[in-house]
Amino acid sequence: MDNKEQFPKIDDLTRRQWILRLGELVALAGVSGALPEFAAAFGQDQGRHVAVLPPGLYEASQDHLVHALSSGGKHWSPPPGSETEYAVPAATPYAPRFLSPEEFKVVTRMIEIFLGKVDAAAISDAAQWLDCWLHSTVGVRNAALHLDPLHRILAVAYYGENSVRELENSHPDDIARVGLRALQDLARKLHGRDFLQLSEADQVDLLKVTGKLEPGTGVRKFFDLTRNEAIRGYYTSAQGLEDLDYKGNAYYTESPGCKEKS
């Protein structure tokens, strides 16, 4: 059984989706009276006068973003004038933005164990996703904490109070820093060596021990965070999208026409 089959499914509405949509929400700041009726009613209850958005659709299409973020490493040639810009594989090795080079090796090895027998490129993509996500957490948290009060009302109405508060108060960057140190301490305590110096079997056993620790401990929080983000990162990689039989990346640059003869 692949290791990835042992892990629980992630809820459809994840913090990642909330983070991706936060920029869209902030963009509403430039729109006069950017509040639906239910938010306006709430604002009036608080002693404020709030304008109401006119009827319409207020969730922008993310098709171009999906194409750009998950091109699967393929060299597409969008037609002239297309809004789509495809992510091009870097010509140089990835340089971690949050983790140190040694820490990046640790999380990459953890992800390799979590995901099991998958393509090396998918493991690399998942590790890079985790590093970039950790790098962005401070900015995202600050943006969430400094939303205009009316825009926060809109976010709460759409995502729920718990999701918004979680984003405002979560510190995955701190969890990673503390957890990495705790993981190395545990490796030295149980095996007398750092994590990367252990045999493959000892690394797997160490993570099994870590996954059974109390949820509130620093190393267990880091274990859960890395496992969950490894799964998210994998399913946005080329192999993960293929596993999902994802069809959204393909499109015709011109109409293929009809094959039937008239």
NUGUGU-902393 format. One line per 3 residues: number of its first residue (from 0); their letters; for each residue x negated, y, z negated of N, C-alpha, C. Coordinates in steps of 0.02 Angstrom, whole numbers, padded with zeros to 5 digits, m for minus. Layout:
# NUGUGU-902393
NUM = A = X,Y,Z,X,Y,Z,X,Y,Z | ... $
END
This chain:
# NUGUGU-902393
0 = MDN = m00042,m00060,00000,00000,00000,00000,m00044,00062,00000 | m00030,00110,00045,m00067,00173,00045,m00054,00211,m00019 | m00106,00247,m00043,m00097,00286,m00105,m00041,00337,m00099 $
3 = KEQ = m00032,00365,m00038,00018,00418,m00029,00088,00393,m00041 | 00099,00326,m00033,00166,00299,m00043,00184,00294,m00117 | 00133,00302,m00162,00146,00296,m00233,00169,00361,m00264 $
6 = FPK = 00166,00415,m00226,00180,00480,m00254,00252,00501,m00240 | 00283,00538,m00285,00353,00558,m00275,00360,00609,m00220 | 00420,00614,m00192,00434,00663,m00140,00439,00732,m00170 $
9 = IDD = 00421,00782,m00132,00425,00851,m00154,00492,00881,m00133 | 00523,00921,m00176,00586,00953,m00160,00578,00995,m00097 | 00633,00997,m00058,00631,01034,00005,00614,01108,m00006 $
12 = LTR = 00645,01138,m00058,00632,01209,m00071,00574,01213,m00120 | 00514,01220,m00096,00455,01219,m00138,00428,01289,m00148 | 00380,01294,m00195,00349,01358,m00206,00315,01382,m00143 $
15 = RQW = 00291,01335,m00102,00257,01354,m00040,00305,01392,00005 | 00367,01368,00011,00416,01402,00052,00430,01472,00025 | 00435,01477,m00041,00447,01541,m00074,00389,01588,m00059 $
18 = ILR = 00327,01563,m00062,00269,01605,m00048,00270,01629,00025 | 00286,01583,00071,00288,01602,00141,00341,01655,00155 | 00396,01650,00118,00451,01696,00129,00444,01762,00090 $
21 = LGE = 00397,01764,00043,00389,01824,00002,00373,01884,00046 | 00331,01874,00096,00314,01929,00141,00375,01955,00177 | 00421,01909,00196,00482,01930,00229,00525,01973,00182 $
24 = LVA = 00527,01951,00119,00567,01988,00070,00538,02058,00059 | 00472,02062,00052,00440,02127,00042,00452,02172,00101 | 00456,02142,00161,00467,02182,00222,00534,02219,00220 $
27 = LAG = 00581,02192,00180,00646,02225,00174,00641,02292,00139 | 00583,02305,00108,00576,02367,00069,00585,02429,00113 | 00570,02422,00177,00576,02479,00221,00645,02489,00249 $
30 = VSG = 00693,02446,00230,00761,02449,00256,00805,02485,00205 | 00838,02535,00226,00880,02573,00181,00939,02531,00157 | 00947,02526,00092,01004,02490,00064,01000,02415,00077 $
33 = ALP = 00941,02386,00070,00931,02315,00087,00957,02269,00032 | 01023,02266,00025,01052,02222,m00026,01120,02197,m00003 | 01133,02133,m00012,01199,02107,00004,01249,02127,m00049 $
36 = EFA = 01313,02111,m00037,01366,02133,m00082,01356,02109,m00153 | 01337,02044,m00162,01332,02018,m00230,01277,02054,m00269 | 01222,02075,m00234,01169,02112,m00268,01193,02182,m00285 $
39 = AAF = 01232,02211,m00240,01257,02278,m00253,01302,02278,m00314 | 01344,02228,m00319,01388,02224,m00378,01347,02217,m00441 | 01293,02178,m00438,01251,02169,m00497,01219,02236,m00516 $
42 = GQD = 01195,02273,m00464,01163,02336,m00478,01210,02386,m00509 | 01273,02387,m00486,01322,02433,m00514,01337,02416,m00586 | 01335,02350,m00601,01345,02330,m00670,01290,02356,m00715 $
45 = QGR = 01230,02366,m00685,01174,02391,m00724,01172,02467,m00724 | 01224,02499,m00699,01227,02572,m00700,01192,02604,m00640 | 01180,02564,m00587,01147,02591,m00528,01197,02593,m00471 $
48 = HVA = 01185,02641,m00425,01225,02642,m00364,01182,02613,m00308 | 01207,02561,m00276,01167,02525,m00226,01205,02521,m00161 | 01170,02534,m00106,01200,02527,m00040,01204,02453,m00022 $
51 = VLP = 01250,02437,00023,01260,02367,00043,01237,02358,00115 | 01203,02301,00127,01182,02286,00195,01243,02277,00240 | 01240,02300,00301,01294,02286,00348,01296,02212,00364 $
54 = PGL = 01352,02187,00388,01356,02115,00405,01304,02097,00457 | 01275,02038,00449,01225,02016,00497,01181,01961,00469 | 01132,01941,00507,01086,01888,00488,01021,01920,00463 $
57 = YEA = 01001,01903,00401,00943,01935,00371,00887,01886,00355 | 00884,01833,00392,00828,01786,00384,00794,01779,00452 | 00733,01806,00456,00698,01809,00520,00678,01739,00543 $
60 = SQD = 00675,01730,00608,00651,01667,00636,00577,01658,00622 | 00558,01597,00602,00487,01583,00588,00458,01537,00641 | 00491,01531,00699,00468,01485,00750,00395,01499,00770 $
63 = HLV = 00379,01563,00780,00311,01579,00802,00260,01563,00748 | 00281,01571,00682,00236,01556,00628,00223,01481,00623 | 00275,01441,00633,00267,01368,00633,00218,01347,00687 $
66 = HAL = 00225,01374,00747,00180,01357,00802,00108,01376,00785 | 00099,01436,00757,00032,01460,00744,m00003,01420,00689 | 00035,01402,00637,00005,01367,00580,m00005,01293,00592 $
69 = SSG = 00035,01264,00634,00032,01191,00641,00026,01169,00714 | m00023,01198,00748,m00033,01181,00818,m00065,01112,00826 | m00083,01081,00769,m00109,01013,00772,m00178,01009,00805 $
72 = GKH = m00214,01063,00806,m00280,01063,00836,m00279,01059,00912 | m00222,01065,00943,m00217,01060,01016,m00225,01130,01047 | m00255,01132,01105,m00269,01196,01138,m00211,01212,01185 $
75 = WSP = m00160,01242,01157,m00102,01262,01198,m00119,01327,01235 | m00085,01336,01289,m00092,01398,01328,m00024,01432,01334 | m00007,01474,01284,00058,01506,01286,00063,01553,01346 $
78 = PPG = 00122,01563,01372,00130,01607,01430,00114,01679,01412 | 00095,01720,01461,00080,01791,01448,00138,01826,01413 | 00122,01865,01362,00174,01902,01327,00206,01862,01271 $
81 = SET = 00185,01800,01260,00215,01759,01207,00197,01787,01139 | 00243,01780,01090,00229,01802,01022,00186,01752,00985 | 00179,01692,01012,00143,01639,00978,00068,01646,00985 $
84 = EYA = 00032,01642,00930,m00040,01640,00929,m00061,01576,00893 | m00095,01532,00927,m00111,01467,00899,m00174,01468,00858 | m00173,01430,00803,m00232,01423,00761,m00285,01383,00799 $
87 = VPA = m00344,01413,00805,m00398,01381,00842,m00447,01351,00792 | m00468,01288,00800,m00516,01258,00754,m00579,01299,00750 | m00604,01308,00689,m00664,01348,00678,m00725,01315,00709 $
90 = ATP = m00770,01356,00734,m00831,01330,00765,m00884,01313,00713 | m00876,01340,00652,m00925,01328,00599,m00890,01291,00542 | m00929,01257,00499,m00899,01221,00442,m00860,01268,00397 $
93 = YAP = m00808,01241,00367,m00765,01281,00323,m00804,01304,00262 | m00798,01367,00245,m00830,01395,00185,m00776,01408,00133 | m00776,01373,00076,m00724,01382,00026,m00718,01454,00003 $
96 = RFL = m00657,01475,m00009,m00643,01545,m00028,m00630,01551,m00104 | m00605,01498,m00134,m00591,01500,m00206,m00638,01453,m00243 | m00645,01393,m00220,m00687,01343,m00252,m00760,01353,m00233 $
99 = SPE = m00804,01331,m00278,m00875,01329,m00260,m00886,01270,m00213 | m00942,01267,m00177,m00955,01210,m00132,m00951,01143,m00169 | m00978,01140,m00230,m00975,01078,m00268,m00903,01061,m00289 $
102 = EFK = m00866,01111,m00311,m00795,01100,m00330,m00755,01078,m00269 | m00770,01107,m00212,m00734,01088,m00151,m00746,01015,m00134 | m00807,00991,m00145,m00821,00920,m00133,m00781,00876,m00181 $
105 = VVT = m00774,00899,m00243,m00736,00861,m00293,m00662,00854,m00271 | m00631,00911,m00254,m00560,00908,m00236,m00550,00870,m00170 | m00599,00876,m00125,m00594,00838,m00062,m00595,00763,m00076 $
108 = RMI = m00638,00742,m00121,m00640,00671,m00139,m00576,00650,m00175 | m00550,00692,m00219,m00486,00677,m00252,m00431,00668,m00200 | m00428,00714,m00153,m00376,00711,m00101,m00383,00648,m00059 $
111 = EIF = m00445,00629,m00045,m00457,00567,m00007,m00429,00507,m00044 | m00437,00505,m00110,m00410,00450,m00150,m00334,00453,m00152 | m00306,00513,m00161,m00233,00521,m00164,m00199,00500,m00099 $
114 = LGK = m00228,00519,m00043,m00195,00508,00022,m00208,00438,00050 | m00261,00406,00028,m00274,00339,00053,m00305,00339,00122 | m00287,00290,00162,m00317,00281,00228,m00285,00327,00280 $
117 = VDA = m00310,00388,00282,m00286,00436,00332,m00347,00463,00369 | m00334,00498,00423,m00387,00526,00464,m00429,00576,00423 | m00495,00576,00435,m00539,00621,00398,m00521,00694,00410 $
120 = AAI = m00497,00710,00470,m00477,00779,00485,m00418,00800,00443 | m00372,00753,00429,m00314,00769,00388,m00335,00782,00316 | m00384,00744,00291,m00410,00755,00224,m00442,00824,00220 $
123 = SDA = m00481,00841,00271,m00513,00907,00273,m00461,00962,00275 | m00409,00954,00315,m00356,01004,00320,m00321,01014,00253 | m00308,00958,00218,m00274,00962,00153,m00318,00996,00102 $
126 = AQW = m00382,00982,00103,m00428,01014,00056,m00433,01089,00070 | m00436,01107,00133,m00439,01178,00151,m00374,01214,00131 | m00317,01179,00141,m00254,01208,00120,m00254,01224,00045 $
129 = LDC = m00278,01176,00005,m00280,01186,m00068,m00324,01245,m00086 | m00383,01249,m00056,m00429,01304,m00071,m00398,01372,m00051 | m00369,01376,00008,m00337,01439,00031,m00278,01457,m00013 $
132 = WLH = m00239,01406,m00033,m00181,01419,m00076,m00203,01446,m00143 | m00255,01417,m00173,m00281,01441,m00236,m00308,01512,m00229 | m00341,01525,m00173,m00369,01591,m00160,m00314,01644,m00157 $
135 = STV = m00255,01625,m00133,m00201,01674,m00123,m00158,01684,m00184 | m00165,01642,m00235,m00117,01643,m00290,m00115,01709,m00329 | m00174,01739,m00339,m00175,01802,m00376,m00137,01856,m00339 $
138 = GVR = m00149,01863,m00274,m00114,01913,m00234,m00040,01901,m00231 | m00021,01837,m00223,00050,01821,m00220,00084,01835,m00287 | 00052,01817,m00341,00081,01830,m00407,00089,01905,m00419 $
141 = NAA = 00038,01944,m00402,00043,02016,m00410,00098,02046,m00367 | 00105,02021,m00306,00159,02045,m00263,00227,02030,m00293 | 00234,01970,m00321,00297,01951,m00351,00312,01993,m00413 $
144 = LHL = 00261,02008,m00452,00271,02047,m00513,00286,02121,m00499 | 00269,02144,m00439,00279,02215,m00423,00331,02226,m00370 | 00375,02177,m00361,00432,02188,m00317,00476,02244,m00343 $
147 = DPL = 00504,02282,m00297,00555,02330,m00317,00610,02293,m00354 | 00637,02320,m00409,00689,02285,m00447,00747,02261,m00404 | 00767,02300,m00354,00822,02279,m00312,00803,02220,m00268 $
150 = HRI = 00741,02218,m00246,00719,02162,m00205,00711,02099,m00248 | 00695,02109,m00312,00692,02051,m00357,00762,02022,m00367 | 00812,02066,m00372,00881,02042,m00377,00899,02000,m00316 $
153 = LAV = 00877,02022,m00258,00890,01985,m00197,00855,01917,m00199 | 00793,01916,m00222,00755,01853,m00227,00789,01804,m00275 | 00811,01831,m00332,00845,01788,m00382,00909,01760,m00354 $
156 = AYY = 00946,01802,m00318,01010,01780,m00289,00998,01725,m00237 | 00943,01730,m00201,00930,01681,m00147,00896,01618,m00173 | 00843,01626,m00215,00803,01569,m00236,00821,01543,m00306 $
159 = GEN = 00854,01585,m00346,00869,01566,m00415,00818,01596,m00463 | 00842,01610,m00523,00800,01642,m00574,00738,01601,m00591 | 00747,01535,m00597,00691,01492,m00617,00634,01494,m00566 $
162 = SVR = 00651,01492,m00501,00600,01492,m00449,00561,01558,m00449 | 00596,01613,m00459,00563,01678,m00459,00518,01685,m00521 | 00543,01665,m00579,00503,01669,m00640,00442,01624,m00636 $
165 = ELE = 00450,01566,m00606,00394,01520,m00599,00338,01552,m00558 | 00357,01585,m00503,00307,01618,m00461,00274,01675,m00498 | 00312,01712,m00538,00285,01769,m00575,00238,01748,m00631 $
168 = NSH = 00250,01689,m00659,00213,01668,m00719,00165,01610,m00709 | 00164,01581,m00649,00120,01524,m00638,00049,01547,m00625 | 00001,01507,m00649,m00070,01524,m00642,m00108,01462,m00617 $
171 = PDD = m00094,01439,m00556,m00129,01380,m00531,m00204,01391,m00526 | m00225,01454,m00515,m00297,01468,m00512,m00331,01451,m00578 | m00299,01469,m00634,m00327,01453,m00700,m00325,01378,m00712 $
174 = IAR = m00270,01346,m00691,m00264,01274,m00699,m00321,01238,m00663 | m00338,01262,m00603,m00392,01231,m00565,m00460,01240,m00600 | m00473,01300,m00623,m00537,01314,m00656,m00545,01271,m00718 $
177 = VGL = m00494,01271,m00762,m00498,01232,m00823,m00499,01157,m00808 | m00457,01136,m00761,m00451,01065,m00745,m00514,01036,m00715 | m00548,01073,m00673,m00610,01047,m00644,m00663,01035,m00697 $
180 = RAL = m00669,01081,m00745,m00716,01071,m00799,m00696,01011,m00842 | m00630,01005,m00855,m00606,00950,m00897,m00617,00883,m00862 | m00608,00881,m00796,m00618,00819,m00759,m00691,00796,m00764 $
183 = QDL = m00737,00844,m00757,m00808,00826,m00762,m00825,00803,m00833 | m00796,00836,m00883,m00808,00815,m00952,m00783,00744,m00964 | m00725,00729,m00936,m00696,00662,m00945,m00739,00610,m00909 $
186 = ARK = m00764,00627,m00850,m00807,00581,m00813,m00871,00566,m00853 | m00900,00617,m00882,m00961,00606,m00922,m00946,00567,m00986 | m00888,00580,m01015,m00870,00545,m01077,m00858,00471,m01064 $
189 = LHG = m00823,00454,m01010,m00806,00384,m00997,m00860,00346,m00959 | m00898,00382,m00916,m00946,00347,m00873,m01017,00374,m00877 | m01027,00429,m00913,m01094,00455,m00921,m01121,00493,m00861 $
192 = RDF = m01079,00507,m00810,m01102,00542,m00750,m01047,00589,m00726 | m01066,00636,m00682,m01017,00681,m00652,m00973,00642,m00603 | m00916,00671,m00586,m00866,00636,m00545,m00895,00612,m00479 $
195 = LQL = m00931,00655,m00444,m00956,00637,m00378,m01012,00584,m00381 | m01042,00575,m00439,m01095,00525,m00447,m01068,00456,m00464 | m01003,00451,m00477,m00973,00387,m00494,m00963,00344,m00432 $
198 = SEA = m00958,00280,m00442,m00942,00235,m00387,m00870,00248,m00366 | m00852,00224,m00307,m00784,00234,m00282,m00733,00203,m00331 | m00748,00144,m00356,m00702,00110,m00402,m00694,00150,m00467 $
201 = DQV = m00749,00178,m00492,m00746,00217,m00554,m00708,00283,m00543 | m00715,00312,m00484,m00678,00373,m00469,m00603,00359,m00469 | m00584,00305,m00437,m00513,00287,m00435,m00487,00273,m00506 $
204 = DLL = m00525,00236,m00545,m00505,00220,m00614,m00499,00283,m00656 | m00545,00330,m00646,m00543,00393,m00684,m00479,00432,m00668 | m00460,00434,m00604,m00399,00470,m00586,m00337,00435,m00612 $
207 = KVT = m00340,00368,m00615,m00284,00332,m00644,m00276,00349,m00718 | m00332,00353,m00753,m00330,00373,m00824,m00304,00444,m00830 | m00328,00488,m00787,m00307,00558,m00789,m00232,00565,m00779 $
210 = GKL = m00205,00525,m00732,m00134,00529,m00717,m00089,00505,m00772 | m00118,00471,m00822,m00078,00445,m00878,m00086,00486,m00942 | m00126,00539,m00938,m00135,00583,m00996,m00072,00624,m01008 $
213 = EPG = m00069,00656,m01066,m00012,00699,m01082,m00006,00755,m01031 | 00056,00768,m01008,00066,00819,m00955,00039,00888,m00973 | 00035,00906,m01036,00014,00973,m01055,m00061,00983,m01056 $
216 = TGV = m00100,00931,m01049,m00173,00938,m01052,m00199,00971,m00988 | m00256,01005,m00994,m00283,01041,m00937,m00300,00996,m00879 | m00331,00938,m00893,m00351,00893,m00839,m00290,00862,m00806 $
219 = RKF = m00237,00848,m00844,m00176,00819,m00814,m00141,00871,m00770 | m00139,00934,m00792,m00109,00986,m00750,m00147,00992,m00684 | m00213,00989,m00688,m00253,00993,m00627,m00241,00932,m00582 $
222 = FDL = m00235,00874,m00611,m00220,00814,m00574,m00154,00821,m00536 | m00102,00844,m00570,m00036,00852,m00539,m00038,00904,m00484 | m00072,00960,m00498,m00076,01014,m00449,m00111,00990,m00385 $
225 = TRN = m00168,00957,m00393,m00206,00934,m00335,m00168,00881,m00296 | m00136,00835,m00330,m00097,00783,m00297,m00040,00814,m00257 | m00002,00859,m00287,00055,00889,m00253,00034,00929,m00192 $
228 = EAI = m00018,00970,m00199,m00041,01011,m00144,m00075,00969,m00090 | m00105,00912,m00109,m00133,00867,m00059,m00078,00840,m00014 | m00021,00824,m00043,00035,00798,m00004,00061,00853,00042 $
231 = RGY = 00070,00914,00016,00094,00969,00058,00044,00983,00114 | m00020,00985,00096,m00070,00999,00147,m00073,00946,00200 | m00065,00883,00180,m00067,00828,00228,m00010,00833,00279 $
234 = YTS = 00049,00849,00255,00107,00850,00300,00112,00914,00342 | 00060,00956,00339,00054,01010,00388,m00006,00999,00432 | m00042,00943,00423,m00098,00925,00466,m00072,00891,00529 $
237 = AQG = m00115,00882,00578,m00094,00850,00640,m00069,00779,00628 | m00105,00741,00585,m00084,00672,00572,m00020,00671,00532 | m00014,00717,00484,00048,00719,00444,00108,00735,00486 $
240 = LED = 00101,00783,00532,00156,00800,00577,00174,00741,00622 | 00123,00704,00642,00135,00645,00683,00173,00592,00643 | 00154,00583,00580,00189,00536,00536,00262,00554,00529 $
243 = LDY = 00276,00619,00527,00345,00642,00521,00382,00641,00587 | 00346,00624,00641,00374,00626,00709,00400,00695,00724 | 00361,00745,00704,00380,00815,00712,00376,00835,00786 $
246 = KGN = 00428,00865,00811,00432,00884,00882,00428,00959,00893 | 00424,00996,00840,00431,01069,00847,00373,01104,00880 | 00316,01071,00887,00258,01105,00916,00258,01105,00992 $
249 = AYY = 00299,01063,01022,00298,01056,01095,00351,01101,01126 | 00332,01134,01180,00380,01174,01217,00356,01180,01289 | 00401,01197,01334,00384,01206,01404,00365,01278,01418 $
252 = TES = 00309,01288,01451,00290,01357,01470,00333,01379,01529 | 00361,01331,01567,00408,01347,01620,00456,01289,01627 | 00513,01302,01655,00564,01250,01661,00538,01192,01703 $
255 = PGC = 00545,01130,01679,00522,01072,01717,00567,01055,01777 | 00626,01085,01778,00672,01072,01833,00710,01007,01823 | 00753,00992,01871,00795,00933,01868,00767,00879,01914 $
258 = KEK = 00760,00818,01888,00731,00764,01927,00783,00730,01972 | 00847,00742,01959,00899,00710,01999,00908,00746,02065 | 00918,00708,02118,00930,00737,02183,01003,00756,02189 $
261 = S = 01015,00813,02218,01084,00835,02226,01117,00799,02285 $
END
